[in-house]
Amino acid sequence: MTVRIDQTRCIGSGQCVLAAPDVFDQSDDDGLGLVVITEPPADLLPGVRDAVDRCPAQVVSLEE
């Protein structure tokens, strides 16, 4: 499973970080979401799926 954020469409809402803080972070420069763990272990996947659902710009994806 691979996690991605489309940086060109991210609006920096931070919902991904709230849903899965071990997998996502926000850039200090522009506040856009960053993926810290591109292939998270199974125990972090529920949070990643929550991040996909929460993202208002729909730019977080989980490729299974």
All heavy atoms as TSV, in Angstrom:
chain	resi	resn	atom	element	x	y	z
A	1	MET	N	N	0.837	-1.171	0.000
A	1	MET	CA	C	0.000	0.000	0.000
A	1	MET	C	C	0.891	1.246	0.000
A	1	MET	O	O	1.804	1.350	0.791
A	1	MET	CB	C	-0.869	0.011	1.233
A	1	MET	CG	C	-1.666	-1.224	1.429
A	1	MET	SD	S	-3.370	-0.827	1.225
A	1	MET	CE	C	-4.093	-2.260	1.931
A	2	THR	N	N	0.559	2.157	-0.885
A	2	THR	CA	C	1.350	3.377	-1.021
A	2	THR	C	C	0.462	4.599	-0.802
A	2	THR	O	O	-0.620	4.691	-1.363
A	2	THR	CB	C	1.985	3.453	-2.430
A	2	THR	OG1	O	2.777	2.285	-2.631
A	2	THR	CG2	C	2.861	4.679	-2.549
A	3	VAL	N	N	0.945	5.514	0.030
A	3	VAL	CA	C	0.220	6.740	0.339
A	3	VAL	C	C	0.808	7.883	-0.489
A	3	VAL	O	O	2.021	8.009	-0.614
A	3	VAL	CB	C	0.347	7.092	1.843
A	3	VAL	CG1	C	-0.393	8.363	2.168
A	3	VAL	CG2	C	-0.135	5.942	2.700
A	4	ARG	N	N	-0.086	8.711	-1.024
A	4	ARG	CA	C	0.361	9.859	-1.818
A	4	ARG	C	C	-0.500	11.086	-1.501
A	4	ARG	O	O	-1.656	10.954	-1.127
A	4	ARG	CB	C	0.231	9.568	-3.309
A	4	ARG	CG	C	1.049	8.402	-3.803
A	4	ARG	CD	C	0.949	8.275	-5.319
A	4	ARG	NE	N	1.407	6.995	-5.798
A	4	ARG	CZ	C	2.669	6.633	-5.930
A	4	ARG	NH1	N	3.623	7.480	-5.603
A	4	ARG	NH2	N	3.003	5.449	-6.383
A	5	ILE	N	N	0.102	12.252	-1.694
A	5	ILE	CA	C	-0.617	13.528	-1.637
A	5	ILE	C	C	-0.292	14.260	-2.934
A	5	ILE	O	O	0.878	14.416	-3.285
A	5	ILE	CB	C	-0.190	14.395	-0.440
A	5	ILE	CG1	C	-0.615	13.768	0.869
A	5	ILE	CG2	C	-0.782	15.802	-0.568
A	5	ILE	CD1	C	-0.199	14.560	2.103
A	6	ASP	N	N	-1.320	14.718	-3.629
A	6	ASP	CA	C	-1.115	15.521	-4.834
A	6	ASP	C	C	-0.766	16.937	-4.376
A	6	ASP	O	O	-1.646	17.732	-4.026
A	6	ASP	CB	C	-2.378	15.518	-5.692
A	6	ASP	CG	C	-2.225	16.314	-6.974
A	6	ASP	OD1	O	-1.246	17.083	-7.105
A	6	ASP	OD2	O	-3.098	16.186	-7.843
A	7	GLN	N	N	0.521	17.244	-4.357
A	7	GLN	CA	C	1.011	18.531	-3.875
A	7	GLN	C	C	0.484	19.709	-4.688
A	7	GLN	O	O	0.370	20.809	-4.168
A	7	GLN	CB	C	2.545	18.544	-3.904
A	7	GLN	CG	C	3.178	17.626	-2.902
A	7	GLN	CD	C	3.051	18.158	-1.489
A	7	GLN	OE1	O	3.363	19.316	-1.240
A	7	GLN	NE2	N	2.599	17.337	-0.580
A	8	THR	N	N	0.150	19.477	-5.943
A	8	THR	CA	C	-0.312	20.582	-6.787
A	8	THR	C	C	-1.723	21.023	-6.430
A	8	THR	O	O	-2.124	22.134	-6.758
A	8	THR	CB	C	-0.262	20.206	-8.283
A	8	THR	OG1	O	-1.155	19.116	-8.531
A	8	THR	CG2	C	1.149	19.829	-8.698
A	9	ARG	N	N	-2.479	20.165	-5.745
A	9	ARG	CA	C	-3.862	20.486	-5.393
A	9	ARG	C	C	-4.095	20.599	-3.891
A	9	ARG	O	O	-5.196	20.942	-3.454
A	9	ARG	CB	C	-4.798	19.428	-5.985
A	9	ARG	CG	C	-4.780	19.438	-7.508
A	9	ARG	CD	C	-5.662	18.368	-8.153
A	9	ARG	NE	N	-6.873	18.103	-7.417
A	9	ARG	CZ	C	-7.308	16.864	-7.102
A	9	ARG	NH1	N	-6.623	15.812	-7.466
A	9	ARG	NH2	N	-8.433	16.702	-6.448
A	10	CYS	N	N	-3.097	20.297	-3.075
A	10	CYS	CA	C	-3.235	20.351	-1.614
A	10	CYS	C	C	-3.506	21.794	-1.175
A	10	CYS	O	O	-2.888	22.737	-1.668
A	10	CYS	CB	C	-1.963	19.829	-0.951
A	10	CYS	SG	S	-2.001	19.868	0.854
A	11	ILE	N	N	-4.440	21.949	-0.220
A	11	ILE	CA	C	-4.765	23.289	0.287
A	11	ILE	C	C	-4.244	23.517	1.709
A	11	ILE	O	O	-4.469	24.558	2.297
A	11	ILE	CB	C	-6.285	23.555	0.227
A	11	ILE	CG1	C	-7.063	22.557	1.096
A	11	ILE	CG2	C	-6.770	23.526	-1.219
A	11	ILE	CD1	C	-8.536	22.877	1.245
A	12	GLY	N	N	-3.574	22.505	2.272
A	12	GLY	CA	C	-2.949	22.667	3.581
A	12	GLY	C	C	-3.912	22.705	4.752
A	12	GLY	O	O	-3.629	23.352	5.752
A	13	SER	N	N	-5.027	22.002	4.664
A	13	SER	CA	C	-6.011	22.018	5.755
A	13	SER	C	C	-5.527	21.271	6.999
A	13	SER	O	O	-6.009	21.520	8.091
A	13	SER	CB	C	-7.344	21.425	5.291
A	13	SER	OG	O	-7.232	20.020	5.158
A	14	GLY	N	N	-4.606	20.327	6.825
A	14	GLY	CA	C	-4.058	19.592	7.959
A	14	GLY	C	C	-4.902	18.425	8.439
A	14	GLY	O	O	-4.564	17.797	9.443
A	15	GLN	N	N	-5.965	18.125	7.751
A	15	GLN	CA	C	-6.826	17.015	8.172
A	15	GLN	C	C	-6.100	15.676	8.114
A	15	GLN	O	O	-6.345	14.793	8.935
A	15	GLN	CB	C	-8.103	16.966	7.321
A	15	GLN	CG	C	-9.016	18.154	7.524
A	15	GLN	CD	C	-9.457	18.287	8.972
A	15	GLN	OE1	O	-10.014	17.360	9.540
A	15	GLN	NE2	N	-9.187	19.434	9.563
A	16	CYS	N	N	-5.191	15.522	7.180
A	16	CYS	CA	C	-4.429	14.275	7.084
A	16	CYS	C	C	-3.553	14.087	8.322
A	16	CYS	O	O	-3.462	12.977	8.865
A	16	CYS	CB	C	-3.589	14.243	5.809
A	16	CYS	SG	S	-2.447	15.629	5.602
A	17	VAL	N	N	-2.952	15.169	8.787
A	17	VAL	CA	C	-2.095	15.103	9.971
A	17	VAL	C	C	-2.920	14.764	11.211
A	17	VAL	O	O	-2.490	13.978	12.061
A	17	VAL	CB	C	-1.327	16.426	10.178
A	17	VAL	CG1	C	-0.449	16.357	11.412
A	17	VAL	CG2	C	-0.506	16.764	8.952
A	18	LEU	N	N	-4.105	15.327	11.307
A	18	LEU	CA	C	-4.978	15.015	12.439
A	18	LEU	C	C	-5.424	13.555	12.419
A	18	LEU	O	O	-5.519	12.923	13.472
A	18	LEU	CB	C	-6.204	15.931	12.430
A	18	LEU	CG	C	-5.939	17.407	12.696
A	18	LEU	CD1	C	-7.214	18.215	12.514
A	18	LEU	CD2	C	-5.389	17.600	14.097
A	19	ALA	N	N	-5.666	13.019	11.234
A	19	ALA	CA	C	-6.151	11.641	11.113
A	19	ALA	C	C	-5.040	10.613	11.324
A	19	ALA	O	O	-5.277	9.558	11.906
A	19	ALA	CB	C	-6.789	11.439	9.743
A	20	ALA	N	N	-3.845	10.910	10.841
A	20	ALA	CA	C	-2.738	9.945	10.913
A	20	ALA	C	C	-1.411	10.679	11.107
A	20	ALA	O	O	-0.608	10.808	10.180
A	20	ALA	CB	C	-2.713	9.099	9.644
A	21	PRO	N	N	-1.150	11.165	12.318
A	21	PRO	CA	C	0.052	11.971	12.563
A	21	PRO	C	C	1.369	11.220	12.379
A	21	PRO	O	O	2.410	11.851	12.184
A	21	PRO	CB	C	-0.121	12.450	14.004
A	21	PRO	CG	C	-1.080	11.492	14.620
A	21	PRO	CD	C	-1.972	11.026	13.517
A	22	ASP	N	N	1.349	9.892	12.425
A	22	ASP	CA	C	2.572	9.131	12.198
A	22	ASP	C	C	2.909	9.011	10.718
A	22	ASP	O	O	4.049	8.716	10.361
A	22	ASP	CB	C	2.451	7.719	12.788
A	22	ASP	CG	C	2.372	7.735	14.306
A	22	ASP	OD1	O	2.951	8.645	14.923
A	22	ASP	OD2	O	1.740	6.825	14.881
A	23	VAL	N	N	1.925	9.242	9.857
A	23	VAL	CA	C	2.105	9.064	8.417
A	23	VAL	C	C	2.256	10.400	7.688
A	23	VAL	O	O	2.967	10.486	6.696
A	23	VAL	CB	C	0.925	8.259	7.823
A	23	VAL	CG1	C	1.060	8.101	6.322
A	23	VAL	CG2	C	0.802	6.905	8.510
A	24	PHE	N	N	1.605	11.442	8.208
A	24	PHE	CA	C	1.592	12.743	7.530
A	24	PHE	C	C	2.188	13.837	8.398
A	24	PHE	O	O	2.192	13.758	9.613
A	24	PHE	CB	C	0.153	13.141	7.184
A	24	PHE	CG	C	-0.542	12.166	6.281
A	24	PHE	CD1	C	-1.416	11.228	6.797
A	24	PHE	CD2	C	-0.330	12.188	4.913
A	24	PHE	CE1	C	-2.070	10.325	5.976
A	24	PHE	CE2	C	-0.969	11.294	4.077
A	24	PHE	CZ	C	-1.840	10.352	4.606
A	25	ASP	N	N	2.653	14.887	7.726
A	25	ASP	CA	C	3.141	16.090	8.389
A	25	ASP	C	C	2.778	17.255	7.480
A	25	ASP	O	O	2.262	17.064	6.385
A	25	ASP	CB	C	4.651	16.012	8.600
A	25	ASP	CG	C	5.165	16.966	9.661
A	25	ASP	OD1	O	4.359	17.752	10.221
A	25	ASP	OD2	O	6.375	16.949	9.936
A	26	GLN	N	N	3.059	18.466	7.948
A	26	GLN	CA	C	2.848	19.653	7.125
A	26	GLN	C	C	4.163	20.388	6.968
A	26	GLN	O	O	4.939	20.504	7.924
A	26	GLN	CB	C	1.808	20.586	7.739
A	26	GLN	CG	C	0.388	20.106	7.518
A	26	GLN	CD	C	-0.620	21.096	8.034
A	26	GLN	OE1	O	-0.866	21.130	9.230
A	26	GLN	NE2	N	-1.200	21.869	7.142
A	27	SER	N	N	4.392	20.895	5.768
A	27	SER	CA	C	5.611	21.633	5.462
A	27	SER	C	C	5.681	22.915	6.281
A	27	SER	O	O	4.687	23.635	6.398
A	27	SER	CB	C	5.639	21.968	3.965
A	27	SER	OG	O	6.653	22.894	3.689
A	28	ASP	N	N	6.853	23.203	6.817
A	28	ASP	CA	C	7.061	24.460	7.536
A	28	ASP	C	C	7.059	25.650	6.580
A	28	ASP	O	O	6.750	26.765	6.968
A	28	ASP	CB	C	8.384	24.429	8.300
A	28	ASP	CG	C	8.358	23.481	9.481
A	28	ASP	OD1	O	7.255	23.204	10.014
A	28	ASP	OD2	O	9.435	22.998	9.874
A	29	ASP	N	N	7.390	25.402	5.333
A	29	ASP	CA	C	7.487	26.481	4.344
A	29	ASP	C	C	6.128	26.968	3.865
A	29	ASP	O	O	5.857	28.162	3.864
A	29	ASP	CB	C	8.305	26.041	3.133
A	29	ASP	CG	C	9.765	25.784	3.491
A	29	ASP	OD1	O	10.273	26.433	4.435
A	29	ASP	OD2	O	10.382	24.933	2.837
A	30	ASP	N	N	5.279	26.036	3.426
A	30	ASP	CA	C	4.006	26.445	2.826
A	30	ASP	C	C	2.767	25.800	3.458
A	30	ASP	O	O	1.656	26.078	3.047
A	30	ASP	CB	C	4.014	26.181	1.320
A	30	ASP	CG	C	4.336	24.736	0.966
A	30	ASP	OD1	O	4.257	23.868	1.852
A	30	ASP	OD2	O	4.677	24.474	-0.201
A	31	GLY	N	N	2.960	24.941	4.453
A	31	GLY	CA	C	1.837	24.331	5.153
A	31	GLY	C	C	1.165	23.190	4.421
A	31	GLY	O	O	0.172	22.642	4.907
A	32	LEU	N	N	1.697	22.813	3.271
A	32	LEU	CA	C	1.097	21.722	2.522
A	32	LEU	C	C	1.413	20.379	3.166
A	32	LEU	O	O	2.429	20.211	3.838
A	32	LEU	CB	C	1.594	21.738	1.073
A	32	LEU	CG	C	1.264	22.991	0.272
A	32	LEU	CD1	C	1.802	22.858	-1.148
A	32	LEU	CD2	C	-0.223	23.271	0.266
A	33	GLY	N	N	0.507	19.426	2.948
A	33	GLY	CA	C	0.675	18.102	3.525
A	33	GLY	C	C	1.853	17.355	2.924
A	33	GLY	O	O	2.158	17.489	1.743
A	34	LEU	N	N	2.501	16.570	3.763
A	34	LEU	CA	C	3.631	15.745	3.364
A	34	LEU	C	C	3.396	14.314	3.827
A	34	LEU	O	O	2.857	14.104	4.915
A	34	LEU	CB	C	4.924	16.242	4.004
A	34	LEU	CG	C	5.347	17.677	3.762
A	34	LEU	CD1	C	6.520	18.034	4.674
A	34	LEU	CD2	C	5.722	17.852	2.313
A	35	VAL	N	N	3.826	13.360	3.050
A	35	VAL	CA	C	3.771	11.959	3.449
A	35	VAL	C	C	5.113	11.621	4.084
A	35	VAL	O	O	6.155	11.754	3.460
A	35	VAL	CB	C	3.491	11.032	2.249
A	35	VAL	CG1	C	3.487	9.583	2.692
A	35	VAL	CG2	C	2.173	11.391	1.586
A	36	VAL	N	N	5.083	11.166	5.336
A	36	VAL	CA	C	6.297	10.817	6.061
A	36	VAL	C	C	6.620	9.335	5.875
A	36	VAL	O	O	7.781	8.953	5.768
A	36	VAL	CB	C	6.148	11.144	7.568
A	36	VAL	CG1	C	7.377	10.745	8.341
A	36	VAL	CG2	C	5.851	12.617	7.753
A	37	ILE	N	N	5.584	8.500	5.824
A	37	ILE	CA	C	5.752	7.063	5.616
A	37	ILE	C	C	4.940	6.680	4.381
A	37	ILE	O	O	3.709	6.598	4.445
A	37	ILE	CB	C	5.268	6.250	6.841
A	37	ILE	CG1	C	6.002	6.672	8.102
A	37	ILE	CG2	C	5.452	4.756	6.584
A	37	ILE	CD1	C	5.479	6.004	9.370
A	38	THR	N	N	5.606	6.472	3.264
A	38	THR	CA	C	4.883	6.191	2.014
A	38	THR	C	C	4.254	4.803	1.984
A	38	THR	O	O	3.266	4.597	1.295
A	38	THR	CB	C	5.806	6.349	0.789
A	38	THR	OG1	O	6.935	5.502	0.944
A	38	THR	CG2	C	6.227	7.791	0.619
A	39	GLU	N	N	4.829	3.851	2.712
A	39	GLU	CA	C	4.272	2.501	2.774
A	39	GLU	C	C	4.065	2.139	4.246
A	39	GLU	O	O	4.868	1.411	4.836
A	39	GLU	CB	C	5.185	1.517	2.064
A	39	GLU	CG	C	5.282	1.800	0.573
A	39	GLU	CD	C	6.130	0.792	-0.176
A	39	GLU	OE1	O	6.507	-0.253	0.394
A	39	GLU	OE2	O	6.419	1.045	-1.349
A	40	PRO	N	N	2.975	2.634	4.840
A	40	PRO	CA	C	2.752	2.429	6.269
A	40	PRO	C	C	2.399	0.977	6.604
A	40	PRO	O	O	1.814	0.275	5.778
A	40	PRO	CB	C	1.584	3.357	6.585
A	40	PRO	CG	C	0.879	3.525	5.295
A	40	PRO	CD	C	1.915	3.430	4.235
A	41	PRO	N	N	2.738	0.560	7.826
A	41	PRO	CA	C	2.363	-0.778	8.267
A	41	PRO	C	C	0.844	-0.873	8.470
A	41	PRO	O	O	0.154	0.150	8.565
A	41	PRO	CB	C	3.111	-0.948	9.587
A	41	PRO	CG	C	3.376	0.439	10.060
A	41	PRO	CD	C	3.490	1.289	8.834
A	42	ALA	N	N	0.358	-2.080	8.552
A	42	ALA	CA	C	-1.086	-2.349	8.636
A	42	ALA	C	C	-1.761	-1.624	9.798
A	42	ALA	O	O	-2.905	-1.179	9.663
A	42	ALA	CB	C	-1.334	-3.847	8.731
A	43	ASP	N	N	-1.081	-1.472	10.919
A	43	ASP	CA	C	-1.712	-0.843	12.078
A	43	ASP	C	C	-1.979	0.649	11.871
A	43	ASP	O	O	-2.795	1.239	12.582
A	43	ASP	CB	C	-0.899	-1.077	13.349
A	43	ASP	CG	C	0.486	-0.461	13.312
A	43	ASP	OD1	O	1.174	-0.601	12.278
A	43	ASP	OD2	O	0.888	0.145	14.318
A	44	LEU	N	N	-1.326	1.283	10.887
A	44	LEU	CA	C	-1.549	2.704	10.612
A	44	LEU	C	C	-2.561	2.937	9.494
A	44	LEU	O	O	-2.972	4.076	9.259
A	44	LEU	CB	C	-0.229	3.389	10.261
A	44	LEU	CG	C	0.834	3.419	11.364
A	44	LEU	CD1	C	2.090	4.109	10.863
A	44	LEU	CD2	C	0.313	4.092	12.619
A	45	LEU	N	N	-2.959	1.893	8.800
A	45	LEU	CA	C	-3.862	2.048	7.661
A	45	LEU	C	C	-5.240	2.610	8.002
A	45	LEU	O	O	-5.785	3.384	7.215
A	45	LEU	CB	C	-3.989	0.732	6.897
A	45	LEU	CG	C	-2.721	0.300	6.166
A	45	LEU	CD1	C	-2.947	-1.039	5.466
A	45	LEU	CD2	C	-2.263	1.347	5.182
A	46	PRO	N	N	-5.828	2.269	9.148
A	46	PRO	CA	C	-7.124	2.901	9.460
A	46	PRO	C	C	-7.034	4.429	9.509
A	46	PRO	O	O	-7.925	5.121	9.009
A	46	PRO	CB	C	-7.496	2.314	10.825
A	46	PRO	CG	C	-6.816	0.979	10.848
A	46	PRO	CD	C	-5.504	1.224	10.121
A	47	GLY	N	N	-5.968	4.960	10.061
A	47	GLY	CA	C	-5.779	6.402	10.098
A	47	GLY	C	C	-5.568	6.985	8.716
A	47	GLY	O	O	-6.056	8.074	8.405
A	48	VAL	N	N	-4.859	6.266	7.862
A	48	VAL	CA	C	-4.638	6.729	6.490
A	48	VAL	C	C	-5.969	6.759	5.737
A	48	VAL	O	O	-6.267	7.725	5.032
A	48	VAL	CB	C	-3.620	5.832	5.755
A	48	VAL	CG1	C	-3.540	6.206	4.282
A	48	VAL	CG2	C	-2.256	5.929	6.405
A	49	ARG	N	N	-6.768	5.723	5.909
A	49	ARG	CA	C	-8.080	5.707	5.246
A	49	ARG	C	C	-8.953	6.857	5.741
A	49	ARG	O	O	-9.695	7.466	4.972
A	49	ARG	CB	C	-8.758	4.361	5.473
A	49	ARG	CG	C	-8.107	3.248	4.676
A	49	ARG	CD	C	-8.876	1.944	4.770
A	49	ARG	NE	N	-8.233	0.928	3.966
A	49	ARG	CZ	C	-7.453	-0.032	4.437
A	49	ARG	NH1	N	-7.214	-0.120	5.744
A	49	ARG	NH2	N	-6.906	-0.914	3.626
A	50	ASP	N	N	-8.846	7.168	7.027
A	50	ASP	CA	C	-9.572	8.311	7.583
A	50	ASP	C	C	-9.072	9.605	6.954
A	50	ASP	O	O	-9.870	10.491	6.618
A	50	ASP	CB	C	-9.402	8.335	9.103
A	50	ASP	CG	C	-10.272	9.358	9.792
A	50	ASP	OD1	O	-11.360	9.686	9.264
A	50	ASP	OD2	O	-9.875	9.834	10.873
A	51	ALA	N	N	-7.772	9.717	6.751
A	51	ALA	CA	C	-7.196	10.911	6.114
A	51	ALA	C	C	-7.708	11.068	4.688
A	51	ALA	O	O	-8.016	12.180	4.257
A	51	ALA	CB	C	-5.669	10.829	6.121
A	52	VAL	N	N	-7.815	9.965	3.965
A	52	VAL	CA	C	-8.339	10.010	2.600
A	52	VAL	C	C	-9.766	10.554	2.620
A	52	VAL	O	O	-10.129	11.416	1.820
A	52	VAL	CB	C	-8.297	8.609	1.947
A	52	VAL	CG1	C	-9.064	8.603	0.626
A	52	VAL	CG2	C	-6.858	8.151	1.744
A	53	ASP	N	N	-10.563	10.075	3.568
A	53	ASP	CA	C	-11.960	10.515	3.666
A	53	ASP	C	C	-12.091	11.968	4.134
A	53	ASP	O	O	-12.992	12.680	3.699
A	53	ASP	CB	C	-12.738	9.619	4.629
A	53	ASP	CG	C	-12.928	8.217	4.093
A	53	ASP	OD1	O	-12.834	8.020	2.857
A	53	ASP	OD2	O	-13.170	7.306	4.912
A	54	ARG	N	N	-11.199	12.411	5.020
A	54	ARG	CA	C	-11.284	13.755	5.603
A	54	ARG	C	C	-10.790	14.874	4.704
A	54	ARG	O	O	-11.180	16.031	4.872
A	54	ARG	CB	C	-10.426	13.838	6.870
A	54	ARG	CG	C	-11.012	13.216	8.072
A	54	ARG	CD	C	-10.095	13.573	9.225
A	54	ARG	NE	N	-10.400	12.874	10.437
A	54	ARG	CZ	C	-10.048	13.304	11.631
A	54	ARG	NH1	N	-9.367	14.427	11.750
A	54	ARG	NH2	N	-10.345	12.625	12.702
A	55	CYS	N	N	-9.909	14.572	3.780
A	55	CYS	CA	C	-9.265	15.614	2.987
A	55	CYS	C	C	-10.300	16.410	2.186
A	55	CYS	O	O	-10.953	15.862	1.296
A	55	CYS	CB	C	-8.235	15.014	2.038
A	55	CYS	SG	S	-7.416	16.258	1.029
A	56	PRO	N	N	-10.448	17.706	2.477
A	56	PRO	CA	C	-11.449	18.503	1.763
A	56	PRO	C	C	-11.117	18.705	0.283
A	56	PRO	O	O	-12.012	18.915	-0.534
A	56	PRO	CB	C	-11.466	19.830	2.511
A	56	PRO	CG	C	-10.158	19.910	3.197
A	56	PRO	CD	C	-9.746	18.496	3.492
A	57	ALA	N	N	-9.848	18.626	-0.065
A	57	ALA	CA	C	-9.452	18.791	-1.463
A	57	ALA	C	C	-9.388	17.454	-2.203
A	57	ALA	O	O	-9.142	17.429	-3.403
A	57	ALA	CB	C	-8.100	19.492	-1.545
A	58	GLN	N	N	-9.585	16.348	-1.461
A	58	GLN	CA	C	-9.537	15.006	-2.035
A	58	GLN	C	C	-8.221	14.735	-2.766
A	58	GLN	O	O	-8.205	14.203	-3.880
A	58	GLN	CB	C	-10.730	14.779	-2.980
A	58	GLN	CG	C	-12.076	14.846	-2.271
A	58	GLN	CD	C	-12.243	13.729	-1.249
A	58	GLN	OE1	O	-12.272	12.569	-1.615
A	58	GLN	NE2	N	-12.348	14.078	0.016
A	59	VAL	N	N	-7.101	15.075	-2.116
A	59	VAL	CA	C	-5.793	14.896	-2.737
A	59	VAL	C	C	-4.962	13.803	-2.073
A	59	VAL	O	O	-3.857	13.504	-2.535
A	59	VAL	CB	C	-4.982	16.211	-2.759
A	59	VAL	CG1	C	-5.717	17.259	-3.579
A	59	VAL	CG2	C	-4.678	16.717	-1.369
A	60	VAL	N	N	-5.477	13.211	-1.003
A	60	VAL	CA	C	-4.774	12.115	-0.328
A	60	VAL	C	C	-5.290	10.807	-0.920
A	60	VAL	O	O	-6.492	10.600	-1.029
A	60	VAL	CB	C	-5.025	12.138	1.195
A	60	VAL	CG1	C	-4.312	10.976	1.873
A	60	VAL	CG2	C	-4.578	13.455	1.800
A	61	SER	N	N	-4.357	9.927	-1.302
A	61	SER	CA	C	-4.772	8.649	-1.869
A	61	SER	C	C	-3.990	7.505	-1.253
A	61	SER	O	O	-2.849	7.675	-0.800
A	61	SER	CB	C	-4.598	8.644	-3.387
A	61	SER	OG	O	-3.240	8.783	-3.724
A	62	LEU	N	N	-4.617	6.348	-1.235
A	62	LEU	CA	C	-4.007	5.112	-0.776
A	62	LEU	C	C	-4.159	4.112	-1.903
A	62	LEU	O	O	-5.275	3.714	-2.249
A	62	LEU	CB	C	-4.692	4.610	0.498
A	62	LEU	CG	C	-4.196	3.284	1.052
A	62	LEU	CD1	C	-2.730	3.388	1.461
A	62	LEU	CD2	C	-5.041	2.864	2.249
A	63	GLU	N	N	-3.039	3.747	-2.495
A	63	GLU	CA	C	-3.057	2.796	-3.603
A	63	GLU	C	C	-2.775	1.420	-3.043
A	63	GLU	O	O	-1.711	1.170	-2.493
A	63	GLU	CB	C	-2.020	3.197	-4.642
A	63	GLU	CG	C	-2.311	4.542	-5.274
A	63	GLU	CD	C	-1.226	5.001	-6.216
A	63	GLU	OE1	O	-0.319	4.200	-6.546
A	63	GLU	OE2	O	-1.265	6.166	-6.622
A	64	GLU	N	N	-3.777	0.548	-3.161
A	64	GLU	CA	C	-3.655	-0.800	-2.591
A	64	GLU	C	C	-3.143	-1.798	-3.604
A	64	GLU	O	O	-3.240	-1.659	-4.750
A	64	GLU	CB	C	-5.016	-1.238	-2.069
A	64	GLU	CG	C	-5.501	-0.268	-1.013
A	64	GLU	CD	C	-6.768	-0.727	-0.340
A	64	GLU	OE1	O	-6.898	-1.920	-0.037
A	64	GLU	OE2	O	-7.625	0.121	-0.106
